[in-house]
Amino acid sequence: MIMSVEVDFMLPRQIDEQEENALRSLADRAVSIVLDMDGKSKEMYEVSVLYTDDGFIRELNGQYRGEDSATDVLSFPMMSPEEMDIASGFPEVLGDIVISLDTAERQAKERGVSLREEVGLLLIHGCLHLLGYDHDDPGEEAIMWRKQETALDLLRKTIKGHR
């Protein structure tokens, strides 16, 4: 698979190089797992990931979803699943995933998991949305949750191997 995962940080605080590298690597692994599971392993894809804070994601949530609150993850697909047709030699830009590390940290503590596992879950969830999966109705939700759990199980195995 030829894949490009562009990772950026927009945080009010500094993070050290080790944490930054771990979050970049996690994004690469999570997106790769989801694309492989969805049968996209022989195509070229580009995904953008932005790690940010509650303040910025709240602004985005208000602007794009009309909700005046912070959230954990937002996905911005570049096209509908029907429009995804890879032109030979050109990467398919799937879209953007925005994750609030503030919310991810709180949720990790609440769920009793590591921050890496929580962020991995959010990356998987966001990537599934980019591929057109949703949880608007019970049937779609069941499919998305099943794929999400399978991908998370695979990611957990790689997280344990890269501590």
C-alpha positions as CSV (number, residue, x, y, z in Angstrom):
1,M,0.0,0.0,0.0
2,I,1.2,3.5,-0.8
3,M,-0.1,5.7,1.9
4,S,0.7,9.1,3.2
5,V,-0.5,10.1,6.6
6,E,0.3,13.8,7.2
7,V,0.4,14.6,10.9
8,D,0.4,18.1,12.4
9,F,0.0,19.5,15.9
10,M,-1.9,22.6,17.0
11,L,-1.6,22.6,20.8
12,P,-1.2,25.4,23.3
13,R,1.5,23.3,25.1
14,Q,4.7,21.8,23.9
15,I,5.0,18.0,23.6
16,D,8.3,16.3,23.6
17,E,9.9,14.7,20.5
18,Q,9.3,11.2,21.8
19,E,5.5,11.8,22.3
20,E,5.3,13.5,18.9
21,N,6.9,10.6,17.2
22,A,4.7,8.1,19.0
23,L,1.6,10.0,17.9
24,R,2.8,10.1,14.3
25,S,3.6,6.4,14.3
26,L,0.2,5.6,15.9
27,A,-1.6,7.5,13.1
28,D,0.3,5.6,10.4
29,R,-0.5,2.2,12.0
30,A,-4.1,3.0,12.7
31,V,-4.9,4.3,9.2
32,S,-3.0,1.5,7.6
33,I,-4.9,-1.1,9.6
34,V,-8.3,0.4,8.6
35,L,-7.4,0.7,4.9
36,D,-6.1,-2.9,4.9
37,M,-9.3,-4.2,6.5
38,D,-11.4,-2.3,4.0
39,G,-9.6,-3.9,1.1
40,K,-7.7,-0.7,0.2
41,S,-4.2,-2.2,0.5
42,K,-3.2,-1.9,-3.2
43,E,-4.2,1.7,-3.7
44,M,-2.7,5.1,-2.9
45,Y,-4.2,7.2,-0.2
46,E,-3.5,10.4,1.7
47,V,-5.0,11.2,5.1
48,S,-4.3,14.3,7.2
49,V,-4.4,14.0,11.0
50,L,-4.4,17.1,13.3
51,Y,-3.8,16.7,17.0
52,T,-5.3,19.7,18.8
53,D,-7.0,20.8,22.1
54,D,-10.6,21.2,23.3
55,G,-10.7,24.9,22.4
56,F,-9.9,24.4,18.7
57,I,-12.0,21.3,18.2
58,R,-14.9,23.1,19.9
59,E,-14.6,25.9,17.3
60,L,-14.7,23.3,14.5
61,N,-17.6,21.4,16.0
62,G,-19.6,24.6,16.2
63,Q,-18.7,25.7,12.7
64,Y,-19.3,22.4,10.9
65,R,-21.8,20.5,13.1
66,G,-23.6,23.4,14.9
67,E,-22.6,22.0,18.3
68,D,-21.1,24.4,20.8
69,S,-19.0,21.8,22.7
70,A,-15.7,20.1,22.4
71,T,-15.7,16.5,21.0
72,D,-13.1,13.8,20.8
73,V,-12.8,13.4,17.0
74,L,-14.0,15.0,13.9
75,S,-13.7,13.6,10.3
76,F,-13.8,15.6,7.1
77,P,-14.1,13.3,4.1
78,M,-13.0,14.8,0.8
79,M,-15.6,12.8,-1.1
80,S,-18.4,10.3,-0.8
81,P,-17.6,6.5,-1.0
82,E,-19.2,6.5,-4.5
83,E,-16.7,9.1,-5.7
84,M,-13.7,7.1,-4.5
85,D,-12.1,5.9,-7.7
86,I,-8.3,5.7,-7.7
87,A,-6.7,7.2,-10.8
88,S,-3.5,5.3,-11.6
89,G,-0.5,7.0,-10.1
90,F,-2.3,9.7,-8.1
91,P,-3.1,9.4,-4.4
92,E,-6.7,9.5,-3.3
93,V,-7.1,12.2,-0.7
94,L,-9.5,10.6,1.8
95,G,-9.8,13.6,4.1
96,D,-8.9,15.0,7.5
97,I,-9.1,13.6,11.0
98,V,-9.0,16.1,14.0
99,I,-8.4,14.7,17.5
100,S,-8.6,16.6,20.7
101,L,-5.8,15.3,23.0
102,D,-7.5,17.0,25.9
103,T,-10.7,14.9,25.5
104,A,-8.7,11.8,24.6
105,E,-6.7,12.1,27.9
106,R,-10.0,12.4,29.9
107,Q,-11.6,9.5,28.2
108,A,-8.6,7.3,28.6
109,K,-8.7,7.9,32.3
110,E,-12.4,7.3,32.5
111,R,-12.1,4.0,30.5
112,G,-8.9,2.9,32.3
113,V,-6.8,2.6,29.1
114,S,-3.6,4.2,28.0
115,L,-3.7,7.5,26.0
116,R,-2.2,5.6,23.0
117,E,-5.1,3.1,23.0
118,E,-7.7,5.9,23.3
119,V,-6.1,8.0,20.5
120,G,-5.8,4.8,18.4
121,L,-9.5,4.2,18.9
122,L,-10.3,7.8,17.8
123,L,-8.0,7.5,14.7
124,I,-9.7,4.3,13.7
125,H,-13.2,5.8,14.2
126,G,-12.2,8.9,12.2
127,C,-10.7,6.8,9.4
128,L,-13.8,4.7,9.2
129,H,-15.9,7.9,8.7
130,L,-13.6,8.9,5.9
131,L,-14.3,5.7,4.2
132,G,-18.1,6.3,4.5
133,Y,-19.0,4.3,7.5
134,D,-21.4,5.9,9.9
135,H,-23.5,5.3,13.0
136,D,-26.7,7.1,12.1
137,D,-28.9,4.0,12.1
138,P,-28.6,0.8,14.1
139,G,-27.7,-1.3,11.1
140,E,-24.9,1.0,10.0
141,E,-23.8,1.4,13.6
142,A,-23.4,-2.3,14.2
143,I,-21.2,-2.6,11.1
144,M,-19.1,0.4,12.0
145,W,-18.6,-0.8,15.6
146,R,-17.7,-4.3,14.5
147,K,-15.0,-2.9,12.1
148,Q,-13.8,-0.5,14.8
149,E,-13.4,-3.2,17.4
150,T,-11.6,-5.5,14.9
151,A,-9.2,-2.7,13.9
152,L,-8.6,-1.8,17.5
153,D,-7.7,-5.4,18.4
154,L,-5.1,-5.4,15.6
155,L,-3.8,-2.0,16.7
156,R,-3.5,-3.1,20.4
157,K,-1.2,-5.9,19.3
158,T,1.1,-3.3,17.6
159,I,0.9,-0.9,20.5
160,K,2.1,-3.7,22.9
161,G,5.0,-4.4,20.6
162,H,6.1,-0.7,20.4
163,R,6.0,0.6,24.0
